Amino acid sequence: MILKKHLTSIGFSDCVAAEKLTQYEQLIAQNNTFYQRVVENQADKSASYLLLGLFTKLHIESIQTLNTHLESIRAMKSAIKNGVGDEHANKFELTGSNHLAMITQAWLYIQGYRGMDFSLANDHALESAELLSKIELTEVDDIRVSLVKYYYLGQEAQPKSHDSSLWSKLIGMIKQGF
C-alpha cells in the first residue's frame, strides 16, 4: 500500500499509538486507492507534498461531516451515558471523533515535516480541538496541545539538509583546522 509506505517514509507510522493501530490501518485502507491515483497522476511531486494534499482533503471532509452530525453525536453520547452510566460510557468510542483526531495528527505531522508555518498549523489544531471538545467534553486547549505535539514530531523527522555552498565548506575547513 503506497499510502502506508509514504507515511512510513516520513516517520509518521512510528508515532501511531499501539491502541490506535487498527484505526490507522483502516484509514490507510479507506484512502489508499485514491492516493494511488494521485501518485500516478502527479509523479513529479514529492511524497510529503502529496500526503499534505490528501490529508488537507481528509481534514476538510472530516470537519464538515462532524459539524453536520454534531447534535446527533452529542445526543447519542448523552443517551449512552444516561443508559449505562459514566463508568461504562467511556468504553464506547465515537469513530468520527477518533477519525478526525488521527487525520489531524497526521496532517499536523506532515506540516511540521515540510517545515510549514507553525501559526497556521496551530490554527488548524485549534479548529479540530474546538470541534472535538464539543464531542469529548474535554478542554479545548488540552486537545490542541495534544494535537500540536505531532507538528513538532514532524519537524524532528525532517531530513537534515547538507549545505554544500562554498561558504559552508570554508567554515568547515576552518573548524577542522584546514
N, C-alpha and C positions, 0 to 999 in steps of 0.2 A: 504494500500500500504506500503510494507515493506521499500522501499527506503525513503519515506516521514517520516515514523516512525523513522528510523535510523538517518536521517538528523535532525529531531526534537530532538532526544535524545541527540545529541551533541550540540544543540543550534543554528545550522545554520539557521533553518527556521525563527527564530526571527530576523535575520539580513537581510532578504529579504525586500527590499523597497516595499511599498504598490503598486507603479506603475509597479512593476516587478512581482507581484504575478501570473498573468496569464502565463507569460513566465516560471516561476518557476514550476507551475503545469504542463505545457507542458513538461518540462524537466523530471519531475518525471514520467509522463505518458509514455513518449518515452523510458525510461530506466528501468522501474520497473520490467518488465518480465525478462530481462537479469539479473538484480541484484538479483531477487528472486532465479534464478538458481544458481548464485554464492553463495548466502547464504546457500542454501540447500547442495551444494557440498563442502562447506568449513565451516561447522557449528562450528568447533573448533576455528575459528578466531573471533576476536572482530569486532564489527560494524565499528569502526573507521578504522581498518585495511582494511576491505572490501570496505569501502567508498573510501579510498585512492586509492585502485586498480582501482575501477570504474572510478573515476574522473581523474586518470592518463591516462587511456584509452581514455576517452572522450576528454581530453585536446589535446592529440596527434592527434586524428581524426579531431578535430575542427581546429587545426593549419594547418594540411595538406589540409583540404577542402578549407579553406580561402586562403591559399597560391596558391592553384591550380586555384582558380577563382578570384584572386585579380584584375587582369586587367579588367575583365568583370564587377566586382563590382564597380571599380573606374569609368569605362565608363558609367555605369548605373547611378551612383550618379551624374556624371557631366551632363548627359542628363536631369536628373530631375531638377538639379539646373538651367540649361540653359532654360528649358521649363517653369518652374513655378517661378523661382527666389529664392533668398536666404531665403526670409521670409517664403515661403511655403515649400521649400525643406527640412527644418528641421522637418516637420511633417511626413516625410517618414522615417520609421525605417528599418534598414537592419537586418534581423533576424540572419544572420550568425555572424555579429559582436556582436550583443547582446547575442547570444548564447555563443560565446567564452568568453565574459566578465563574464557571470553568471557562466560558468563552471570554469573559473579561480578563481573567488571569492570563490566558494565552495571548490575548490582544495586547495587554499592557507589557507582557514579557517581550513580545515582538517589537513593540515601540521602543523599549529600552535597548533591545539588541541592535536595533537600527540607529540608535543614538538620537532619537526624536526628542522634541521639546518636552521637558518634564511637566510644565504647567498644563499643556494640552492633555497629557496622559492623566494627570491629577484630576482635571475636569471630567474626563471620561470615567475615571474611578468613582468620582463623586456622583455622577449621573446614575451609574449602576448601584452604588451604595444606597442612594435615596430610594430607589425602587425596591431593592432587596430589603431595606429596613421596614418598609410597609408590609412586607410579607412575613419576614422572620421576626419582626418586633425586636430588633436589635438596634443599638445606637448607630447612626449613620457614620460617624467618624470611626468607630471600631471596624466597620465593614470596609470603609475607604482605605484605612491603614493596611488591613489585611490584603486588599487588592493591590495597592501601590507597591507592596513588597515585591511583586512579580516584575514590575518595571525595573527595579534595582537588580533583581536576579538576571534579567535580560541584559542589563548594562554590564554586569560582571562577566557574562558569557560572550561579550563581543570579541571577535578576533582581534588580536593585538596587531596593529599595523607596524610595518617596518619602514621607517623613514630612510630612504636611500638618497636623500639630497646631498649635495657636495658639502653643505654646511654641517649636516649631522655626521657625515663621515669625518670631517675635520675635527669636530668636537670629540668624537670617539677616539681618534688618534691622540689627541691632546690628553684625554683621560687615561689612555693606556701608556702614555709616555713615548709616543711615536713607536 
